[in-house]
């Protein structure tokens, strides 16, 4: 799955897979369908929702879509 390969390249380049929202960080990690999105704790990711990867679009376009969903989801939430 291409999104997993691109995600691994991002990690290998030292890019942390997260978005800064309000006063906290929201992380994402690949799943079979796309990305699990949530906050982190000492045991891993606390999944809030899943973003479905659209293979008709590039990895960057999917990250933009993911970012839009993260902003929408956490708009009213204080982390």
C-alpha positions as CSV (number, residue, x, y, z in Angstrom):
1,X,0.0,0.0,0.0
2,X,1.5,3.2,-1.2
3,X,0.4,5.3,1.7
4,X,2.3,3.1,4.1
5,X,5.5,3.4,2.0
6,X,5.2,7.2,1.8
7,X,4.5,7.3,5.6
8,X,7.7,5.3,6.2
9,X,9.7,7.6,4.0
10,X,8.4,10.6,6.0
11,X,9.4,8.9,9.2
12,X,12.9,8.1,7.8
13,X,13.3,11.7,6.9
14,X,12.7,12.7,10.5
15,X,9.2,14.2,10.0
16,X,6.9,13.5,12.9
17,X,3.5,12.5,11.7
18,X,1.3,15.0,13.5
19,X,-0.6,18.2,13.3
20,X,-0.7,21.0,15.9
21,X,-4.3,21.8,16.7
22,X,-5.3,24.3,19.4
23,X,-2.8,23.7,22.2
24,X,-2.0,20.0,21.5
25,X,-0.8,17.5,18.9
26,X,-2.8,15.1,16.9
27,X,-1.0,12.1,15.4
28,X,-1.7,9.8,12.6
29,X,-0.5,6.3,11.6
30,X,-1.2,4.1,8.6
31,X,-3.9,1.4,8.7
32,X,-5.1,-0.9,5.9
33,X,-7.7,1.6,4.7
34,X,-5.9,4.9,5.4
35,X,-4.8,6.6,8.6
36,X,-5.9,6.3,12.2
37,X,-6.0,9.7,13.9
38,X,-5.8,10.6,17.5
39,X,-3.8,11.7,20.5
40,X,-0.9,9.9,22.0
41,X,-0.2,8.4,25.4
42,X,2.4,6.1,26.9
43,X,0.8,3.0,25.2
44,X,0.4,4.5,21.7
45,X,-2.2,6.2,19.7
46,X,-5.7,6.8,21.2
47,X,-7.7,6.6,18.0
48,X,-10.5,9.2,17.6
49,X,-11.3,8.5,13.9
50,X,-10.0,7.0,10.7
51,X,-9.3,8.8,7.5
52,X,-9.9,6.7,4.4
53,X,-7.0,7.0,1.9
54,X,-8.1,7.8,-1.7
55,X,-5.7,6.2,-4.1
56,X,-7.0,8.4,-6.9
57,X,-5.1,11.2,-5.3
58,X,-1.4,11.7,-4.4
59,X,0.0,11.2,-0.9
60,X,0.3,15.0,-0.4
61,X,-3.3,15.5,-1.5
62,X,-4.5,12.9,0.9
63,X,-2.5,14.6,3.7
64,X,-4.2,17.9,2.8
65,X,-7.6,16.1,3.1
66,X,-6.5,14.5,6.3
67,X,-5.5,17.9,7.7
68,X,-8.9,19.4,6.8
69,X,-10.7,16.5,8.6
70,X,-8.5,17.0,11.6
71,X,-9.3,20.7,11.8
72,X,-13.0,20.0,11.4
73,X,-13.0,17.1,14.0
74,X,-11.0,18.9,16.7
75,X,-12.4,22.4,16.0
76,X,-14.4,22.5,19.2
77,X,-12.2,20.1,21.2
78,X,-9.5,21.3,23.6
79,X,-6.6,18.8,23.8
